[in-house]
Amino acid sequence: MLQNTLYIKLEGLLELCKDNEDRKHKYIIQFLEMIPQSIQKLKFATEKKDRSTIVKELHFMNPQLVFFGIDDYSVLMDKVRKVEGLPFDVLLIEINRGIVRIEKALKEVEWLIKKH
C-alpha cells in the first residue's frame, strides 16, 4: 500500500490500523469525504477574502492531512498562523499552492483505494 506515492506517506495510518483492513478503509474513505469539502470551503473563503474561515478550514483539515503524511501542508499552516501580518494576495498564493498539493494527494489516495 505504500508504493508509488509522492504526496502521501501512510506509515502513520498503517501503524494506527495494525493490519486491520476495515479500519484502514474507514480512514481512507473519511479522508476522501472530508478533504474535498474543506477545499471547496477554502476556495469559497478565498474568493470572499474571509480570513477567519480560511484559518478555520485549514485548522479543521490539519489532523487529516498530517495523518496522511502530507508534509508540505505544515509549511502552509505556519504561514497561515501568521495571517495577521501576511498580505491577502501573498496568503492567497500560499493557499493555492497548498490546495494543488492537497489535490494531488487526494488523487493518490483515490488511486490507492481503487488499487486495493
C-alpha positions, 0 to 999 in steps of 0.5 A: 500500500505504500508504493508509488506515492509522492504526496502521501506517506501512510506509515502513520495510518498503517501503524494506527490500523495494525493490519486491520483492513476495515479500519484502514478503509474507514480512514481512507474513505473519511479522508476522501469525504472530508478533504474535498469539502474543506477545499471547496470551503477554502476556495469559497473563503478565498474568493470572499477574502474571509480570513477567519474561515480560511484559518478555520478550514485549514485548522479543521483539515490539519489532523487529516492531512498530517495523518496522511503524511502530507508534509508540505501542508505544515509549511502552509499552516505556519504561514497561515498562523501568521495571517495577521501580518501576511498580505491577502494576495501573498496568503492567497498564493500560499493557499493555492499552492497548498490546495494543488498539493492537497489535490494531488494527494487526494488523487493518490489516495483515490488511486490507492483505494481503487488499487486495493 
